[in-house]
Amino acid sequence: MAVELDAPLRQHNTFGLPATARQLVRITHEADVRRVLAHPRLGRAPKFVLGGGSNVILTRDMPEVVLKVEVGGVRLLAERDDAFIIEAGGGERWHDVVAWTLAHGFHGLENMALIPGTVGAAPVQNIGAYGLELADRFESLDTVDLVTGRTVTLNKAQCKFGYRDSLFKTALAGKSLITRVRLRLPRPWIPVLGYLDLERKMADTGNTHPDARTIFDWVCAIRRAKLPDPAEIGNVGSFFKNPMVSAEQCRDIITRDPHVVHYPMADGQFKLAAGWLIDACGWKGKAIGHAGVYEKQALVLVNKGGAIGSEVVTLARAIQESVYGRFGIRLEPEPVIV
Ligand SMILES: Cc1cc2nc3c(=O)[nH]c(=O)nc-3n(C[C@H](O)[C@H](O)[C@H](O)COP(=O)(O)OP(=O)(O)OC[C@H]3O[C@@H](n4cnc5c(N)ncnc54)[C@H](O)[C@@H]3O)c2cc1C
């Protein structure tokens, strides 16, 4: 087992923040986790699990043992009458797995194309985009307990998925490492087209019955037009969750701001567009130090070049305060702030 000392993390986080891991170990198999736990020096030290670093804000050097998940492999595990079951290693790039399924004729992940990061991190915040979230396509996962080294398999109910939320952000936060995820792609395939941007594509192209490949291409094109590419501008995608409010609260905000972007939810609540709230407070294009608000989408904070984690946190807090001051709504950050 190779232990990298004082490993730079700038290239391991998409915001491009400078930080160093005192010790970094690459996990290519679950046995590697048990080797770390049995190690005389590393075994009892605190651990931090890192995937592709596309949802973390690093504000400091890391004394924890950083476990960089690189478990690979994608395969068709089972072919049932009602679904294909695909199994992927936690270190696979999520988008590569989406592309792999499509290339092999297993449809159902196309709306979640181009989401950065690894397969193992996907259940952590129940990734989602364009009308679909991981929970809709989830079968089970394997996770290794970071104290006992025991592997457990958890099903969908046990993962307690919610909006950008799961057991891995609550009871199991920082306590386990997801090594494998199994995805359930229902048969027959039914396209998910209810999202506004996709409806626009159908109207623009005149194609009202797109196949899975077309939806994949549309989603990639929409995302490329809207979001900064982390390879060019450091960012972690949406910085805040879209807040949920009661019908009464929503009515109250509409009375004051008739243009507020809001979506009714099945449970009677309303989801407000966090980007709209931030934009309404005048933040688009503004910066604090080297951290800024993306000019094209106020929900995305960006590295203007040479940003450090504390600048990002200061900017995020200032945005939270002004949104709270104007709308009485507390925005909750989506990335994990370390
Ligand atoms: C341009 C851009 C667009 C994005 N768009 C979306 C989007 O549309 N929808 C969406 O949901 N997200 C989006 N994101 C956020 C991000 O892509 C996801 O949250 C992704 O799942 C993070 O994966 P990662 O491997 O980079 O995780 P990391 O950032 O490395 O880690 C995130 C958290 O998960 C934990 N973790 C990572 N791997 C494991 C593992 N194997 N086992 C246990 N815990 C683990 C970490 O400890 C940390 O707490 C976007 C990000 C960017 C940069």
The ligand as an ORCA input file, in Angstrom:
! r2SCAN-3c Opt
* xyz 0 1
  C     -19.745     21.831    -13.339
  C     -20.449     21.004    -12.282
  C     -21.771     20.639    -12.490
  C     -22.431     19.842    -11.528
  N     -23.724     19.487    -11.776
  C     -24.386     18.712    -10.883
  C     -25.725     18.293    -11.150
  O     -26.305     18.585    -12.199
  N     -26.348     17.540    -10.219
  C     -25.739     17.166     -9.057
  O     -26.378     16.478     -8.266
  N     -24.471     17.539     -8.788
  C     -23.779     18.303     -9.669
  N     -22.490     18.699     -9.397
  C     -21.869     18.308     -8.124
  C     -20.997     17.015     -8.230
  O     -20.749     16.692     -9.561
  C     -21.653     15.815     -7.554
  O     -21.963     16.097     -6.219
  C     -20.760     14.579     -7.591
  O     -21.496     13.445     -7.180
  C     -19.521     14.713     -6.720
  O     -18.676     13.611     -7.018
  P     -17.154     13.600     -6.619
  O     -16.619     12.239     -6.922
  O     -16.441     14.716     -7.244
  O     -17.263     13.772     -5.026
  P     -16.290     14.598     -4.060
  O     -16.428     16.036     -4.348
  O     -14.938     14.022     -4.082
  O     -16.958     14.277     -2.643
  C     -18.227     14.803     -2.304
  C     -18.658     14.181     -0.961
  O     -18.865     12.780     -1.129
  C     -17.988     12.021     -0.293
  N     -17.554     10.869     -1.088
  C     -16.942     10.916     -2.316
  N     -16.758      9.663     -2.759
  C     -17.233      8.824     -1.817
  C     -17.301      7.414     -1.690
  N     -16.849      6.570     -2.657
  N     -17.833      6.882     -0.555
  C     -18.306      7.691      0.436
  N     -18.274      9.038      0.363
  C     -17.737      9.593     -0.735
  C     -16.863     12.967      0.085
  O     -16.289     12.616      1.333
  C     -17.591     14.296      0.145
  O     -18.256     14.399      1.383
  C     -21.774     19.463    -10.341
  C     -20.434     19.837    -10.148
  C     -19.772     20.592    -11.110
  C     -18.329     20.950    -10.892
*
